[in-house]
């Protein structure tokens, strides 16, 4: 009873034993790609909640990516005209892993509130951005027309965007 000749799926507890041409570990690796209990073999559409499961040909993630191209429930974002009158800065946005995955699928969505009103919050300081979560996006941002908010209670602290500004800091 050599332990190297046995393997067990951690998800469904199915056991494998070495055979002449395939080790127990190789059998387990093949099994994990399609195990119905393996969370990596499942994905859900964030828009319509349709569920996808891996098969021999496509991973659940590949199926989800294909579905996202045609999902009727996805939110369509209207492209804003590019801002061309500002400087481009390297900036950072920190967030949690689950939110980062959603950003990669859906893009950034402005918050409805915050210290400077609604918007997508970023920092030029990596360390500051990393305080908001373990995943930090590095972005090149054309800041456009900037309003400097230099004091708490500034008269335009949350309304700067209604006065023709693209960015506030």
N, C-alpha and C positions, 0 to 999 in steps of 0.2 A: 504494500500500500504506500507507494511513493506519493507524497503530497503534490509533486509537480505534475502528476498524471490526473489531477482532479481540479476542477474550477467550478465556481458557483456564481450565477448572476446576482448582483447585489439588489436588483430591482424586483425580479420575479422569483428568485431563489431556485431557478432551474439549474440542475447539476450537469456537469460535463465530465467525461472521462476520456483519456487519450485513447486513440485508435491508431492503427498502423500508419496512416498517412496524415493525420491531423492531431496536433497536440490539444489538450484540454483548453489551454490558453487561446489557441487559434480559433477553436470552436466558440469560446466565449466572446472573443472579439467580433466574430461574424454575427453572433446572436445579438450583441449589444446594438448593432446598427439597426435592427428591426424589432427589438423587444418592445412590446406594447406598454410595458411599465416604465421604460426609461424616459425620464422627462425631456431628454434631448431629442426624442423622436416625436415630440408634439409641439405645435405652434398654433397660436390663435390670432386671427386678424383683429387689430385694435379698433377697426371701424365697425365691422359687422359681426364680430365674435365667431366667425366660421372657424372650425377646428381642423387642423391638418395633422396627419400622421405619416411618418416615414414609410417608404416601401423599398423594394429592391432597386428602384431606379432613381428616385428623388428623395432627398432629405425633407423633413417637415419644413425647414427654413427655406429650401429652394421652392417648395410648393407655395409657401406663404409669399415669397417674393414674386412669383408668377401671378398669384391671385391679386396682390396689391396693385398690379398694373391695370386691372380691370374692375376692381371692387367698386360697386355702385354706391356704397355707403361712405366711401372715403371723403374727407373734407377737401374741397378744392380750394387752394389758396390763390388769390389773384396776385399776380406779380406786380410789385410796385416799380415805378420807373426808377432806373438806377440813379443813385446820388453821385454826382460827378464833381461837385465843387469842394469836396473836403479832402483831408489827408487820410491815408490808409495806415492803420495801426495794427500791430499784432496784439490781440486781446484774448482773454481766457474766460471760459464759462464753466463753472464747476457744478456738478449735479450727481444724483444717485444713479446707480447702474441701470435700474429699470427705466428711469426717465431718459437716460442717455440713449437707450435702445429705441425709445419712442421718438426722440429727436431725430435719430438717424432715419427712421421710417417716415415721420410726418414733417420734419423740419422744426424750427423754433416757432413757438407760439407766444405772443406777448402776454405777460401777466396782466391781470385787470387792475392791480394796485401795486404799491411799493413806495419806498421812500421818495422816489422821483416820479411817482405816478405809474401808469401802465407802460409796459415795454419789456424788452429782453435785456436782462442785466448782465454786464460783462465787466471785466477789470483788465487793466494792463499789467496787473501784479498776479503772477501765477500762484503765489502763496495765498493771497486773499481768495482767489477763485477756488482753490483746493479746500477751503474751509466749508464750502457748500456741498461737497461730496467727493467721493474717491475718483470719479471720472471727470477729467478736465479737457474740454475741447479747446484747441488752439485755432483761432480764427483771424483772418485778415479783414478788418472792418474799415470801410470808407465811412467816416463819421459824419460827413456832410457839414451842415451848419450847426455849430455847437453853442449851447447856452451853459455858461458856468453858474452853477448853483453853489454859492460859497458860504451859506449860513442856513441853519435849521430855521424854518419859518419864512424862507425867501418867498416873495410875492408870486413867483412863477415856479415854485418848487414842484408842483404836480401838473401845471398847465402849460409848460414850456412848448410842448408839441403843438398847441393850438395857436402859437405865435410864430409859426414858420420854422421852428428849429427841428433838426433831425435827431440830435443827440443832446443829452445833458450829462454833466458831471460836476 
